[in-house]
């Protein structure tokens, strides 16, 4: 979006207004593929109806089904994989303009995929970006030799594994509003998890340069961003390929020094990479949200072994204890996969019991998705869909009761709240988040009382008292502006 914006395209979130439609896709599990295909077909219909001239498909679905997309959906004019982001300009038929210095990012109002309006705006310039040179870890090279990144069975995906990394000068176009922004600190993954094809889609693990991430954060904050969420397929490996030990902790230390930044968090920790230094860093800085997202995937040692992740409930409980004692009050999010091949009733019981003991603040459950190209694809003992669905429902019900009890403890607490705007459910309520809620994924704080304030500003911080608790969401009353 940043490249297109800088080249003079006007971006809109409304597809019916666009002359060029871009669908950015995901393809790591069935439901994501389905959503991507449904959106492409919806946009193809719009193009056929005559309101758009061009349809571009970008992202992970292209890495996997490049030829099939082009063959089966003739309305698609061009595809752009995850490693060839800069070819979006060529795909859109917009030549880059030779220019100049980095400029502040732009903001997209509204949600959804970027839809591009035609034409150039006079005076808009581009900045020539050079992707950062990728360096790889020994684990990645070893994994490659073992066939970890092989895409041979994927027709049409025979081209090179992506190595792209953006840098601090790559133009950005925020779709997350003015206050909050994600920064991708690393790309790809070297882990061998047998259910996962993300490494095949995204390539070997590689970190962005330390200075590049800091410079980007500084620029975002100078433009008004107050909350930064660091992402990557595995953030806790950050810097290993650059020779850093505890690279993420060092990066967090540096970013916490940015004066106007208010909240800083990272997502997707790998369980055995949560070091003492990382926890100390979270505890030490007020700006670092007391929040940890650590996808555990399962708790049965047998299943985890077949998943090629290792550990088990006992080890995880110790890790959680270490986290909670180093950072008191920290909110913990995790996700699990149910129905992995061979998951027995006993394995499921171990997982259920673990969830009961671990008491996560936020929990997601995914049904196992059998993906061609993953190690688990060839395993026997696949479970029936209805068994998988029933297990998922059972875990969600269990978590619902755990969450309800935990949220009741919130009532009476005073918190700092980021007001996000009117609720999608009713204009009578506003919605917000605390440091214990990551953007978009966790429960909500509904604001039903503005206290002495006439109105709230979306993207501003307030002090608020929690007055009611529901299963996942809470209700709050504004106490005052937060300085
Ligand atoms: S660590 Fe995450 S992205 Fe990497 S292989 Fe495992 S599940 Fe996939």
Boltz pocket constraint, residues with backbone or C-beta under 6 A from the ligand:
constraints:
  - pocket:
      binder: B
      contacts: [[A, 189], [A, 190], [A, 191], [A, 192], [A, 193], [A, 196], [A, 197], [A, 198], [A, 199], [A, 233], [A, 234], [A, 270]]
      max_distance: 6.0
